[in-house]
Amino acid sequence: MDVYTAPDVAAVLALHPYVRDASFRALTIRAQLARQAATLKAAHAAGDRRIHMHLASWWPHAQGLTPDAIMAAAFSEEAAQTTMAREYGFASWQQVEALGEAAPSRAFETALDDMLRGDAAALRRSLQRQPGLATQRSAYGHGATLLHYLGANGVESHRQQTPLNAAVLAKLLIEHGARTDATAAMYGGGQTPLDLARTSAHPYNAGIAEALISVLRS
């Protein structure tokens, strides 16, 4: 399947190759984010600029700083945890800790993986097996639906990828009950799939924004 992956997203995937491993996916939310936070801290200490998308987007201290200034700034374990918490839609690391042993929904995560690979057949099978999947929400803090993820905006960095058949996938989700007016908690809340899609660079750079937005407006 054809998927557009921006260079900064590709850098994130290279920094955290384990995010696609079954062993990582089986972890609790707290353990998943803690591992990524540890990777961020080590990468910053090593001067690894693959962390730029994480920090520029989600670390509060990075706002207004140049890439060089971000890399030169002090970056503690607490800062790394805050960055990852915010990336996943939580207001603070304390909210992550409060989840205890909660884990993401395996069914939702599997369908999401299939969708972001552009595998419409696999997504259709999942939607047919589980009628409520199209309206289910992510267990992460932003509470995104599958349709929100097609906007490639405001969700975890490594998942801001755009399948070139995104319009087809959006139609499929809507046919199975997905709501185009559903809101999620990115950027202060109230974000619909359309809001995310039309303000994200990824669908435009992939050349599919117009088709995707047309489906989401219908």
C-alpha positions in Angstrom: 0.0 0.0 0.0 1.2 3.6 -0.7 1.6 5.8 2.3 3.0 9.3 2.5 5.5 9.7 5.3 7.0 13.2 5.9 10.7 13.3 6.7 10.1 14.4 10.3 7.7 11.6 10.8 10.2 9.2 9.3 12.8 10.5 11.7 10.5 9.8 14.6 9.9 6.2 13.4 13.7 5.7 13.1 14.2 7.0 16.6 11.5 4.7 18.1 11.6 1.6 15.8 10.1 -0.5 18.7 6.7 1.3 18.5 5.6 -1.3 15.9 6.7 -4.3 17.8 4.1 -6.6 19.3 5.9 -6.6 22.7 5.7 -2.8 22.9 2.1 -2.7 21.8 1.2 -5.1 24.6 2.5 -2.7 27.3 0.3 -0.4 29.4 -0.1 3.2 28.2 2.1 4.3 31.1 4.9 1.9 30.1 4.6 2.8 26.4 5.0 6.5 27.1 7.8 6.0 29.7 9.9 4.0 27.2 9.5 6.8 24.6 10.3 9.4 27.2 13.5 7.6 28.1 14.4 7.5 24.4 13.8 11.2 24.1 16.0 12.1 27.1 18.9 9.9 25.8 18.5 11.2 22.3 18.6 14.8 23.5 21.7 14.2 25.6 23.4 12.6 22.5 22.4 15.6 20.3 20.2 13.4 18.1 18.0 15.8 16.1 15.5 13.2 15.2 13.7 14.3 18.4 12.9 17.7 16.8 9.3 17.0 15.9 8.5 15.7 19.4 10.0 18.7 21.2 9.0 21.5 18.8 5.4 20.2 18.8 4.9 19.1 22.4 7.5 20.4 24.8 6.2 23.7 26.3 9.6 25.1 26.8 10.5 24.7 23.1 7.9 27.3 21.9 9.6 30.0 19.9 13.1 28.4 20.1 15.2 27.6 17.1 16.2 23.9 16.5 19.7 24.8 17.8 18.3 26.4 21.0 16.1 23.4 21.6 19.0 21.0 21.5 21.1 23.3 23.7 18.4 23.7 26.4 18.4 21.6 29.5 16.0 18.6 29.1 15.2 16.6 32.2 13.4 13.3 32.7 10.4 15.3 33.8 10.5 17.4 30.6 10.7 14.2 28.5 7.7 12.7 30.3 5.7 15.9 29.9 6.5 16.0 26.2 5.3 12.4 25.6 2.2 13.0 27.8 1.2 16.0 25.8 1.9 14.3 22.5 -0.6 11.5 23.4 -3.2 14.1 24.5 -2.7 14.1 28.2 -2.4 17.4 30.1 0.4 16.1 32.3 2.5 13.1 33.2 0.3 12.8 36.4 -2.7 11.9 34.2 -0.6 9.2 32.6 0.4 7.8 36.0 -3.3 7.9 37.1 -4.1 5.4 34.4 -2.4 2.6 36.4 -2.4 -0.6 34.4 -4.7 0.6 31.6 -3.8 -0.5 28.1 -4.9 0.5 24.7 -7.7 -1.5 23.0 -6.1 -4.2 20.9 -9.0 -4.2 18.4 -8.8 -0.4 17.9 -5.0 -0.4 17.6 -5.1 -3.2 15.0 -7.7 -1.4 12.9 -5.7 1.8 13.2 -2.5 0.1 12.0 -4.3 -1.5 9.1 -5.9 1.9 8.2 -2.6 3.8 8.3 -1.1 1.2 6.0 -3.9 1.9 3.6 -5.2 -1.7 3.9 -8.9 -1.1 3.2 -9.8 -4.8 3.0 -8.4 -5.5 6.5 -10.1 -2.4 7.9 -13.4 -3.5 6.4 -13.1 -6.9 8.0 -12.5 -5.3 11.4 -15.4 -3.0 11.0 -17.7 -5.9 10.0 -16.6 -8.0 13.0 -17.0 -5.2 15.5 -19.9 -2.9 14.7 -18.9 -0.2 17.2 -15.4 0.1 16.0 -16.0 3.1 13.8 -17.2 5.2 16.7 -14.7 3.8 19.3 -12.2 6.2 20.7 -8.5 5.8 21.4 -7.5 5.1 25.0 -4.9 7.9 24.7 -5.7 11.3 26.1 -6.9 12.9 22.9 -9.7 10.4 22.5 -9.4 10.3 18.7 -11.6 8.1 16.5 -10.2 6.3 13.5 -11.6 9.1 11.3 -9.6 11.7 13.3 -6.4 9.8 12.7 -6.8 10.2 8.9 -6.3 13.9 9.5 -2.6 13.1 10.5 -2.7 16.0 12.9 -2.5 16.4 16.7 -2.1 12.7 17.3 1.1 10.8 18.2 4.0 11.8 15.9 4.8 8.4 14.5 1.1 8.0 13.3 0.9 11.2 11.4 1.1 9.3 8.2 -1.2 9.6 5.2 -2.4 6.6 3.2 -2.9 7.7 -0.4 -6.3 6.0 -0.3 -7.4 8.1 2.7 -10.6 9.2 1.0 -11.6 5.6 0.4 -10.8 4.7 4.0 -12.9 7.7 5.2 -15.9 6.6 3.2 -15.6 3.1 4.6 -15.5 4.4 8.2 -18.5 6.6 7.5 -20.4 3.8 5.9 -19.9 1.8 9.2 -21.1 4.6 11.4 -18.2 7.0 11.9 -19.3 10.5 12.7 -17.8 13.4 10.8 -18.9 15.8 13.6 -17.2 13.8 16.4 -14.8 15.9 18.3 -11.5 15.0 20.0 -9.2 16.8 22.5 -6.4 18.0 20.3 -5.4 21.6 20.5 -7.6 22.4 23.4 -10.5 20.2 22.3 -13.4 20.4 19.9 -11.5 19.1 16.8 -13.4 17.3 14.2 -11.8 15.1 11.5 -12.4 17.8 9.0 -10.7 20.4 11.2 -7.6 18.2 11.5 -7.4 17.3 7.8 -7.7 20.8 6.4 -5.0 22.2 8.8 -2.5 19.4 8.4 0.4 19.6 5.9 0.6 15.9 5.5 -2.6 15.2 3.3 -1.7 18.3 1.2 1.9 17.1 0.7 0.5 13.6 -0.1 -1.7 15.1 -2.8 -4.9 13.7 -1.4 -6.2 16.6 0.8 -8.9 17.7 -1.6 -10.4 14.2 -2.0 -10.3 13.5 1.8 -11.8 16.9 2.7 -14.6 16.4 0.2 -15.5 13.1 1.9 -15.4 14.6 5.4 -17.6 17.5 4.3 -20.3 15.3 2.8 
